[in-house]
């Protein structure tokens, strides 16, 4: 049985987290020979976390990267020997298993690693004295200095290099709870690869750190394709719908399964979040059908639930600008120019003037930090289907088809979608 991680993109939004959760539920039903684990590779905004907490589910855990680690190859040992055991106890173990190292304990606390070199060196010393072994020592008396140890979350390649430069055959592994296991040179003969399914994205720069070292086994997405190169053929399910959660719902149906009420509500949450209660121009008829069916299964009124969801959205005036912008900020490269577009949902734009200057300054700082040529923040009032746009200073600002309402601030009536409405206008300006 293997573990397959399902992850959305960096700066996880509701669609990203909910589609990972829902797809893991489906795949654990479809493929009981493996375990599918939903994760997220970024921290949640306060409003996203608040909405997810209302669902009363285990929110997918945060995982910083997918690089192979020491814990992926470390060994545990069934035999438990004490430092005061005689070497005859070890001899019985070697007759059966011939390990290159054995963990040793003292009063149930880890004492060190006994290596085959310790045993050989002691035996050779005894034989060199009078050509025979006259006494059987305790294990502690033949163990040499332990030297370095490694952490369970240390990178595989770093630990491999450390062991290669060490005279030891093995190293003890520790984690936050203390001794966790051990590694030997044999553990590093082959680099492990984690298996991963990508949802709500397909580009490496939007994915979890270390994705280039992973074995990608599937993609479920509703964005443009700039997919990661894979070693083997994989399953790709991509359609230009309003939400990845709609795609996951369709996969339930195509596999003759019905999501349970909790999973249905999770998928509905991601769908409503990405389509802005079905008001976004990215919304398709399939999204509408999925939303109403999922709402029926979950036992909620779709529109009332959506309005209740967005009531948890915190106003930008009370949020820290940097974290608010970064919570859903995507970068693109067009015609050699690097651009960034963030989007925040609110329930009113009446207080825009109260925070616009602070957000404009922060947006410029983010542009500089990311090495971007042009950065934008789209603030969308999901209730009144209206947006405002804050831009960093750039010569292309004057060509944007929106009415200026401040310095590099623009009014965008009926604009809801970054992908379908704003990005094409920005690309048109660049071209």
Secondary structure, DSSP 4 states (H G I P E B T S, - for coil): -EEEEEE--SS--HHHHHHHHHHHHHHHHH-TTEEEEEEESSPPPHHHHHHHHTTTS-PPEE-SB---BGGGT-B--S--EETTSBHHHHHHHHHHT--SEEEEEETTEEEEEEEHHHHHHHHHHHHHHHSS---PPBGGGT-------EETTSBHHHHHHHHHTSS-SEEEEEETTEEEEEEEGGGGSS----EEEEES---GGGS-BTGGGSEEEEEEESS---PPP-SS--EEEE---S-HHHHHHHHHHHTT----HHHHHHHHHHHHHHHTTTTSTT--HHHHHHHHHHHHHHTS-HHHHHHHHHTTPPPGGGS-HHHHHHTTEEEEEETTEEEEEEEEEES--TTHHHHHHHHHHHHHHHHHHHT-SEEEEEEEETTTTEEEEEE-S-GGGGGSSSEEEETTEEEEET---IIIIIHHHHHHHH-
